[in-house]
């Protein structure tokens, strides 16, 4: 049997007189902030990655296409693989300082997180 999709997914009950349901899929992408207004964080992580180190860039505000473009540029400059998903950029390996310097050179406001 096919499962019936609910119209108001995640809403249990609302008593508000002016309640208006906004479907998450119908919301438009937010516009990309200018480079000077972006506040990015660069950190290293190795949790749930079998001990492999990954450099993560968090805090990008903008469209998915712009996030993918920035990720592509960082992957090319570092010469490694990676991905852009869930509003984060994952770069394989320990490139924290190099990415910090690259983003700073591009004009982003960057903060290094962790040791």
NUPASE-490198 format. One line per 8 residues: number of its first residue (from 1); their letters; for each residue z, y, x of N, C-alpha, C. Coordinates in Angstrom, 3 decimals, always signed. Example, Ala and Ser with C-alpha at 12.3 -4.5 7.8 and 13.67 -1.06 7.14 Angstrom:
2
1> AS> +7.800 -5.690 +13.190 +7.800 -4.500 +12.300 +7.800 -3.300 +13.200 | +7.080 -2.250 +12.850 +7.140 -1.060 +13.670 +7.870 +0.030 +12.900
This chain:
115
1> XXXXXXXX> +0.000 -1.187 +0.828 +0.000 +0.000 +0.000 +0.000 +1.240 +0.865 | -0.717 +2.214 +0.452 -0.790 +3.475 +1.169 +0.413 +4.339 +0.798 | +1.018 +4.939 +1.849 +2.186 +5.774 +1.605 +1.746 +7.122 +1.045 | +2.406 +7.582 +0.011 +2.067 +8.833 -0.634 +2.637 +9.998 +0.178 | +1.806 +10.984 +0.507 +2.249 +12.141 +1.276 +2.903 +13.148 +0.345 | +4.088 +13.607 +0.754 +4.809 +14.571 -0.056 +4.218 +15.959 +0.126 | +4.296 +16.729 -0.909 +3.767 +18.078 -0.855 +4.656 +18.990 -0.022 | +5.964 +18.896 -0.209 +6.919 +19.724 +0.511 +7.681 +18.855 +1.497
9> XXXXXXXX> +7.085 +18.621 +2.636 +7.676 +17.743 +3.633 +8.849 +18.431 +4.321 | +10.000 +17.778 +4.351 +11.181 +18.296 +5.032 +12.054 +19.183 +4.166 | +11.610 +19.557 +2.975 +12.393 +20.403 +2.083 +13.118 +19.498 +1.097 | +14.435 +19.649 +1.045 +15.214 +18.838 +0.126 +15.449 +19.593 -1.177 | +15.973 +20.822 -1.050 +16.291 +21.588 -2.243 +16.459 +23.047 -1.853 | +16.020 +23.958 -2.678 +16.197 +25.379 -2.414 +16.592 +26.079 -3.698 | +17.627 +26.924 -3.611 +18.088 +27.689 -4.774 +17.596 +29.128 -4.742 | +16.866 +29.493 -3.714 +16.383 +30.865 -3.593 +15.328 +31.164 -4.651
17> XXXXXXXX> +15.491 +32.333 -5.306 +14.539 +32.727 -6.339 +13.178 +33.068 -5.752 | +13.172 +33.610 -4.536 +11.917 +34.036 -3.927 +11.432 +33.046 -2.872 | +11.786 +31.776 -3.015 +11.402 +30.754 -2.040 +9.892 +30.536 -2.089 | +9.284 +30.526 -0.907 +7.864 +30.262 -0.799 +7.659 +29.257 +0.319 | +7.129 +28.114 +0.003 +6.915 +27.064 +0.995 +5.709 +27.412 +1.861 | +5.902 +27.366 +3.178 +4.821 +27.620 +4.124 +4.571 +26.323 +4.862 | +3.377 +25.802 +4.692 +3.001 +24.550 +5.344 +2.845 +24.788 +6.844 | +3.442 +23.929 +7.659 +3.403 +24.090 +9.116 +1.985 +23.972 +9.651
25> XXXXXXXX> +1.146 +23.179 +9.014 -0.226 +22.985 +9.480 -1.109 +24.188 +9.166 | -0.729 +24.978 +8.158 -1.578 +26.094 +7.760 -1.252 +27.376 +8.518 | -0.174 +27.401 +9.289 +0.167 +28.607 +10.030 -0.828 +28.833 +11.153 | -1.155 +30.081 +11.393 -2.120 +30.428 +12.427 -1.438 +30.437 +13.790 | -2.228 +30.226 +14.847 -1.708 +30.326 +16.199 -1.318 +31.764 +16.469 | -0.220 +31.914 +17.196 +0.185 +33.257 +17.544 -0.692 +33.777 +18.669 | -0.800 +35.079 +18.749 -1.634 +35.673 +19.773 -0.960 +35.557 +21.130 | -1.760 +35.514 +22.166 -1.239 +35.408 +23.515 -0.738 +36.769 +23.972
33> XXXXXXXX> +0.488 +36.767 +24.484 +1.053 +37.996 +25.031 +0.323 +38.372 +26.313 | +0.293 +39.658 +26.650 -0.296 +40.056 +27.928 +0.472 +39.437 +29.093 | -0.198 +39.307 +30.216 +0.388 +38.644 +31.387 +1.698 +39.302 +31.797 | +1.762 +40.615 +31.737 +2.959 +41.334 +32.185 +4.162 +41.099 +31.277 | +3.938 +40.699 +30.026 +5.036 +40.466 +29.093 +5.489 +39.010 +29.030 | +4.759 +38.109 +29.663 +5.133 +36.689 +29.670 +6.352 +36.496 +30.571 | +7.325 +35.721 +30.110 +8.503 +35.399 +30.905 +8.536 +33.882 +31.079 | +8.054 +33.427 +32.228 +7.919 +31.998 +32.478 +9.052 +31.491 +33.346
41> XXXXXXXX> +9.402 +30.221 +33.159 +10.399 +29.545 +33.982 +9.720 +28.374 +34.682 | +9.992 +28.221 +35.972 +9.437 +27.122 +36.749 +10.598 +26.240 +37.191 | +10.528 +24.940 +36.894 +11.599 +24.026 +37.245 +11.051 +22.661 +37.605 | +11.894 +21.874 +38.269 +11.535 +20.503 +38.624 +12.261 +19.553 +37.687 | +11.624 +18.409 +37.411 +12.235 +17.411 +36.533 +11.798 +16.034 +36.983 | +12.692 +15.060 +36.846 +12.315 +13.691 +37.136 +12.924 +12.715 +36.125 | +13.456 +13.234 +35.036 +14.036 +12.376 +34.012 +12.935 +11.659 +33.239 | +13.132 +10.402 +32.966 +12.217 +9.562 +32.177 +10.820 +9.510 +32.788
49> XXXXXXXX> +10.757 +9.627 +34.119 +9.461 +9.556 +34.795 +9.507 +8.587 +35.971 | +10.394 +7.627 +35.897 +10.541 +6.588 +36.921 +10.763 +7.174 +38.311 | +11.517 +8.273 +38.396 +11.838 +8.871 +39.675 +10.793 +9.801 +40.236 | +9.654 +9.919 +39.585 +8.591 +10.809 +40.057 +8.942 +12.259 +39.695 | +8.661 +13.174 +40.589 +8.972 +14.586 +40.376 +7.808 +15.271 +39.669 | +8.152 +16.126 +38.713 +7.168 +16.897 +37.967 +7.623 +18.354 +37.960 | +6.705 +19.275 +38.206 +6.991 +20.698 +38.104 +6.621 +21.148 +36.702 | +7.567 +21.819 +36.037 +7.368 +22.240 +34.645 +7.355 +23.766 +34.574
57> XXXXXXXX> +6.392 +24.308 +33.828 +6.333 +25.741 +33.552 +6.605 +25.909 +32.065 | +7.689 +26.616 +31.739 +8.096 +26.808 +30.345 +8.025 +28.289 +29.979 | +7.982 +28.547 +28.672 +8.092 +29.912 +28.171 +6.786 +30.615 +27.891 | +5.663 +29.923 +27.980 +4.374 +30.559 +27.707 +4.254 +30.821 +26.214 | +3.911 +32.053 +25.860 +3.735 +32.418 +24.456 +2.274 +32.766 +24.246 | +1.601 +31.962 +23.449 +0.196 +32.221 +23.183 -0.497 +31.030 +22.571 | -1.805 +31.106 +22.549 -2.607 +30.056 +21.922 -2.673 +28.825 +22.821 | -3.021 +27.734 +22.225 -3.142 +26.457 +22.948 -4.265 +26.522 +23.980
65> XXXXXXXX> -5.346 +27.214 +23.646 -6.464 +27.341 +24.594 -6.061 +28.103 +25.850 | -5.297 +29.186 +25.682 -4.847 +29.959 +26.842 -3.867 +29.162 +27.692 | -3.031 +28.366 +27.044 -2.104 +27.497 +27.779 -2.881 +26.470 +28.593 | -3.921 +25.891 +27.987 -4.745 +24.912 +28.694 -5.489 +25.542 +29.873 | -5.955 +26.784 +29.700 -6.640 +27.471 +30.796 -5.703 +27.711 +31.977 | -4.478 +28.158 +31.684 -3.501 +28.389 +32.750 -3.146 +27.079 +33.436 | -2.985 +26.014 +32.665 -2.667 +24.706 +33.240 -3.801 +24.235 +34.147 | -5.025 +24.423 +33.704 -6.185 +24.014 +34.501 -6.226 +24.774 +35.825
73> XXXXXXXX> -5.951 +26.075 +35.761 -5.958 +26.898 +36.963 -4.872 +26.434 +37.947 | -3.670 +26.147 +37.431 -2.577 +25.702 +38.296 -2.862 +24.328 +38.897 | -3.448 +23.432 +38.106 -3.782 +22.094 +38.613 -4.823 +22.181 +39.722 | -5.799 +23.063 +39.560 -6.829 +23.220 +40.575 -6.262 +23.805 +41.861 | -5.393 +24.802 +41.743 -4.805 +25.436 +42.923 -3.907 +24.465 +43.692 | -3.220 +23.574 +42.969 -2.323 +22.611 +43.621 -3.058 +21.335 +44.031 | -4.211 +21.094 +43.450 -4.989 +19.905 +43.788 -4.399 +18.617 +43.252 | -3.734 +18.707 +42.116 -3.101 +17.525 +41.515 -3.394 +17.486 +40.016
81> XXXXXXXX> -2.930 +16.439 +39.366 -3.092 +16.294 +37.927 -1.929 +16.912 +37.189 | -2.049 +16.922 +35.890 -0.996 +17.469 +35.052 -1.446 +17.498 +33.607 | -0.653 +18.186 +32.799 -0.961 +18.274 +31.373 -0.334 +19.529 +30.795 | -0.861 +19.953 +29.654 -0.285 +21.057 +28.888 -0.007 +20.533 +27.493 | +1.271 +20.412 +27.165 +1.628 +19.934 +25.830 +2.974 +20.495 +25.417 | +3.159 +20.661 +24.139 +4.396 +21.178 +23.560 +4.788 +22.528 +24.147 | +3.819 +23.361 +24.461 +4.113 +24.682 +24.989 +4.571 +24.700 +26.430 | +4.455 +23.586 +27.130 +4.846 +23.480 +28.527 +3.656 +23.016 +29.355
89> XXXXXXXX> +3.707 +23.355 +30.643 +2.703 +22.875 +31.578 +3.402 +21.937 +32.547 | +2.906 +20.704 +32.644 +3.459 +19.714 +33.559 +2.489 +19.524 +34.710 | +2.979 +19.710 +35.938 +2.179 +19.525 +37.143 +2.816 +18.403 +37.948 | +2.035 +17.395 +38.303 +2.564 +16.250 +39.032 +2.932 +16.656 +40.450 | +4.176 +16.362 +40.838 +4.631 +16.631 +42.198 +5.530 +17.848 +42.282 | +6.062 +18.065 +43.492 +6.979 +19.166 +43.754 +6.184 +20.367 +44.272 | +5.731 +21.208 +43.339 +4.974 +22.408 +43.679 +5.669 +23.639 +43.123 | +6.987 +23.593 +43.056 +7.756 +24.670 +42.435 +7.497 +26.014 +43.109
97> XXXXXXXX> +7.626 +26.079 +44.417 +7.459 +27.353 +45.125 +6.006 +27.834 +45.088 | +5.068 +26.921 +45.219 +3.650 +27.295 +45.207 +3.261 +27.855 +43.840 | +3.697 +27.202 +42.771 +3.390 +27.673 +41.419 +4.090 +29.003 +41.152 | +5.336 +29.123 +41.628 +6.073 +30.385 +41.490 +5.277 +31.529 +42.122 | +4.791 +31.317 +43.346 +4.026 +32.341 +44.057 +2.691 +32.632 +43.374 | +2.014 +31.589 +42.884 +0.729 +31.776 +42.194 +0.891 +32.606 +40.922 | +1.914 +32.272 +40.125 +2.146 +32.989 +38.873 +2.580 +34.430 +39.144 | +3.410 +34.617 +40.168 +3.845 +35.962 +40.546 +2.639 +36.800 +40.973
105> XXXXXXXX> +1.727 +36.192 +41.727 +0.513 +36.879 +42.158 -0.411 +37.247 +41.006 | -0.400 +36.446 +39.938 -1.224 +36.721 +38.755 -0.626 +37.846 +37.897 | +0.646 +38.196 +38.134 +1.283 +39.265 +37.374 +2.283 +38.797 +36.343 | +2.558 +37.497 +36.281 +3.535 +36.970 +35.323 +4.951 +37.292 +35.801 | +5.871 +37.443 +34.866 +7.289 +37.563 +35.193 +7.839 +36.143 +35.275 | +8.209 +35.695 +36.489 +8.552 +34.294 +36.722 +9.993 +34.188 +37.197 | +10.667 +33.132 +36.715 +12.028 +32.843 +37.139 +12.082 +31.398 +37.591 | +12.715 +31.168 +38.749 +12.868 +29.822 +39.267 +14.185 +29.257 +38.766
113> XXX> +14.146 +28.091 +38.129 +15.325 +27.483 +37.540 +15.711 +26.243 +38.352 | +17.002 +26.112 +38.634 +17.475 +24.948 +39.378 +17.405 +25.171 +40.877 | +17.959 +24.191 +41.625 +18.038 +24.307 +43.085 +16.763 +24.153 +43.716
